[in-house]
């Protein structure tokens, strides 16, 4: 009975503002998940841009300005990738993620969204297959830790789902490579 009362007390202690901010985050997570269904790369990127603007609103509502900055850089990265997708642009955005850290730095946790963006950009442009997804998992773990500290329940859920999906894909890629590997002679 006491556990039930504690949960009810917790739920009723949330303000309407906090719930609205979390709702915007869940909408962003839904749009992000929906974006994975697109076969057209341009449509996928535009859907991620919409989700990113929702994430920026969500994090602004939480006062997480480092995340807002990192999300806006991600928007720029996706929009530029619609027109220019090369190693130079990757380097520009990796540099911008690092350059932005001191602008919004308040606590050490504020570094996490920028480092996650840097890692994801590196993975997108310089890795492939299981290696790329491994870097995505590292970036998602950093975003999960940031979300945990900032109280972003939707971002925690999304990054857990994304990491699980990447683990599943890595396992499938590894099984496929084992299936086509030549037998060991010896």
N, C-alpha and C positions, 0 to 999 in steps of 0.2 A: 504493500500500500504506500509506504514512504517513497519508494522509487517512482511510482506513478505520480505522486504529488510533486516530486522534484522535477520530473519531466514537464508536467503541466505548468509549474512555476517558471521553468526555463522558457517554455514556449510563450507564455503570456508576458514575460518580461521583455521580449523583443518589441522594439518600437515599430510603428508603421513605416517609418523611414527606412529602418534597417531591413525590414521585409521587402520593401519596394526595391532597394538596392540589390538584394539577393535575387529577386524575381528578374531583374534586368540581367543579372549574371546567368541565371538559368536559361533565359531566352538566348543569350550569347552562346552558351554551351550547346543548346539545341540547334542553332544555326551552324555552329562549327561541326557538329555531328552530321547534320544534313549535307554540309559541303562535301563530305567524303563520298556521297552517292553520285556526284557528277562525273561523267566520263569526259566532258569537255573541259580542258584545262582553264580556258578563259572564264567560264562560268564558275568553276571551282574557286579561282582566285577572287572573283568579284564577290562570291558568297562569303569567303573568308574576310574580305574587307568589311562587309556589312557586320559580320560577327565581331570583328576587331573594334569597330565603332561602339558596339554594344558593350564590349569588354572595357573600353575606355570610360564609358559612362559608369559602369559598375565600379571600377577601381577608383574613379573620381569620387563617387559616393562614399567609398570607404576611406578616402583620404590617402590612397596609395599612389602618390604621384610618380614614383619610380615605375610602377606598372603602366601608368598612363603613358609615360614617355616611351617605354619599351614597345607598347602596343602601337603607338603612332609611328615608330620606326618600322614596325612590322607592316603596317599599312603602306608606308612608302616603299618598302621592299617588294611587296606584292604588286603594287601599281607599276613600279618600274620594271618588274619581271614580265609584265604584259608586253612591254616594248623592247626592253634590253635585258637579255639574260646571258651574262658572261662573267668570267672570273673577275674582271675589273669592278663590275657592280657589286659582286659579292664582297670584294675587299673594301669598297666604299662603305657598305652597310656594316661590315664587321668593325671597321674603324669608328663609325658613328655610334654603334652600341657602346664601345669603350669610352668614347669622347663624352657621351651623355651621362655617364655615372656621376661625375662630380656636380652636375647641374641639379640633380634631384636627390643627392645623397643626404640622408638624415641619420640613418642607422646602418649597420653592416648588412642587414637583410635587404636593403634597397639595391644592393649590387646584384642580387639573384636574377631578377627579370632581364637585366641587360646581359649577364653572362649566358643565360638561357637563350636569348636571342642571338648572341654571337655564336654559340654552339650550333643552334638550329640552322643558321645561315651557312656555317662551315659545312655542315652535313648535307644541306641541299645542293651546294655547288661543288663540293670536293669529294663526296663519298657516294656510294651506291649500295644497293642490296641490304644485307644484314648489318654491315658496318654503319650505313646511314641511319638505319633504324635504331641501332645501339646508341648513337649520338642523340637521336630524338628522345630516347628514354632518359638519358642523362639530363637533357634540357627539361623534359616533363617533370622529372624528380625535383629539379631546382624550382620550377614554377609551383609544384605541389607544396614544397616547404614554404615558399613565399605566401601562397594562398592560405596555408595553415596559420601562419603568423598574423596575416592581415584579416582573417576571419571570412575568407571568400569560399563558402561551401560549394558553389557551382564550379569554381576553378579547381578545387580539390577533386571533385567528382570527375570532371572532364579529364584532368591530367592522369588520374588513375585509369580511366577507360582507355585513353590514348596509349598509355604505357602497356596495358594488358593487350591491346590490339597489336602493338609493335612486337611484343614478346611472341604472340601467336604467329605473326608473320615471319619473324626470325626463325622460329622452330620449323615452320613450313618450308622456308628457304633452305634451311640446313638439311631437312629430310629430302628435299628435292635434289640437293647437290650430292648427298650420299647415294641416292638412287641412281644417279647417272655417273658416279665416279667409277673408274675402272677398278677391277679387283686387284688387291695387293698380291704381288707375286713373291714367292719367297721360298 
